[in-house]
Amino acid sequence: MTQVPRLSKSRYMSGDQCHLKLWHDTHARELAAEPDDTLKAIFATGHEVGEMACRRYPGGRLVAHDHRHTADALAETRQLLEAGTASALFEPAFIHQGVLVRADVLERLPHSGWRLVEVKSTTRLKHLFVLDTAVQLWVLRGAGLDVREAGVLTLNRHYVYEGAEHDIDALFTLHPVTKEANALLDGIGTNVSAMLAILAQRDAPAIEPGDHCFVPYECPYHAHCTRDFVHPDHGVDELPWLDGGRRSELKARGIEEIRDIPADFPLTHLQRIVRTAVREDRAIVHGDVQHEMARVVPPVRYLDFEAFSPAIPRFAGTRPYDAIPFLFSVHTQGAGTQPDHVDYLHEGDSDPRPRLADRLIEALGHRGSICTYSNYERQVLRSLAAALPDRAQQLRAIEARLLDLLPVVRNGYYHPEFRGSFSIKNVLAVLVPGAGYDDLAITDGQTAAARYQMALANGDPQERNWTFADLRAYCARDTLALARLHEALAVI
């Protein structure tokens, strides 16, 4: 007789999102999309934060056997519990009614019993984390362990790194969740039975894709599950900022296409413009684009930053997940057809901000508009000014010259091929055909941040240089795209 696969904490959480995801995780993992560099960076961050969290528990012992050696991990856990000398256990293994879990931290309480601690590399407590903790609590207590408390350990967003050694106690915040987790235990037992029954099935359960495919995380099987779908030409999801209630109402009325939305259906001003553009299959100028473009003062420059956000602060004066700019690109519109270009990429492990700020001030001069796309560059300049008070006046002067082209587009022009998105990539594809990113090795900011951190950790100088060249090419494309977008907007 074939043995029914076990559940684990991660499989339970998959099943809580979707039973089909659970079935795929267990029986058809090869159908999942490969993790990209951004997801790999998230995994690496979780590992880094987990290791740092263990330093809060001196005298703790790691259960070293990995997921490929379950029986050994269970035996090692029993031995450490029986020895009774460890103040805490890291990655102890427990099994109960076909559910196997590895706890992040199991802390021995002063008098008797244990505290279960789930470590998360975020700065906020979420209900999802409480459920995650409750699943483990259900298993540990079911396995006979006296677990009296449960908590979720997150990074403390208010912690400011002063340099040298981290203050481990201040770096983390422990959120007690015993009461909340206890309230979920009965439901977990019921869900476990249902999920084990799903895993015992030979065939995948029939579950239609929907909003659950993206909550709480995007499902790696979504592309597989929707491979045969015929998508609407202009689906209602292209309506900007369509709230869940309106979306549900349209779905209940069987409306999938924007062009089928009745004239009396309540929409925002911008949503009505999108509906008209789709119905009439034409671009609509709905604002005074030329008035906005007349605000541009020569010599015109185009600015883009790339930044990374380390979970564990690396530089004095920073907090968890502070954005640290490491690269900028500036194109300047000169007399010729090709804008002049200058950039700066910080290639070392030291704090990039002082040198980057100096080069930025030099590159941007003292006159002319500085075009960006979104409010991000303004935020970076403000954070630089706060971190570098001796350069704050010059940085604030730069900020005063910024002109954001995103609201110029969003408040003044819509084309059906924007597909409801005002991202620079969508807008460029329409207004500046051929000015895309498909020929580049890096095509988005999240990948840029992930690749930069990988490059810094890479001991191969040649591979580092290749990545640095890819990063420069991507950032330069962003600012050249801004210059081309400016040209296109000027003739609308």
Secondary structure as UniProt FT lines:
FT   STRAND          7..8
FT   HELIX           9..17
FT   HELIX           19..27
FT   HELIX           29..31
FT   HELIX           37..54
FT   TURN            55..56
FT   TURN            58..59
FT   STRAND          61..62
FT   TURN            67..68
FT   HELIX           70..83
FT   STRAND          88..90
FT   STRAND          93..96
FT   TURN            97..98
FT   STRAND          99..102
FT   STRAND          105..108
FT   STRAND          114..119
FT   HELIX           127..142
FT   TURN            143..144
FT   STRAND          147..155
FT   TURN            157..158
FT   HELIX           168..171
FT   STRAND          172..176
FT   HELIX           178..182
FT   TURN            183..184
FT   HELIX           185..200
FT   HELIX           211..214
FT   TURN            220..221
FT   HELIX           222..225
FT   TURN            226..228
FT   TURN            233..234
FT   HELIX           236..238
FT   TURN            240..241
FT   HELIX           244..252
FT   TURN            253..254
FT   HELIX           258..260
FT   TURN            263..264
FT   HELIX           269..280
FT   STRAND          284..285
FT   HELIX           289..293
FT   TURN            294..295
FT   STRAND          301..308
FT   TURN            316..317
FT   TURN            320..321
FT   STRAND          324..332
FT   STRAND          340..345
FT   HELIX           353..364
FT   STRAND          370..372
FT   HELIX           376..387
FT   HELIX           389..391
FT   HELIX           392..399
FT   TURN            400..401
FT   STRAND          402..404
FT   HELIX           405..410
FT   TURN            411..412
FT   STRAND          413..414
FT   HELIX           416..418
FT   TURN            419..420
FT   HELIX           424..431
FT   TURN            433..434
FT   TURN            438..439
FT   HELIX           445..457
FT   HELIX           461..489
FT   TURN            490..491
//
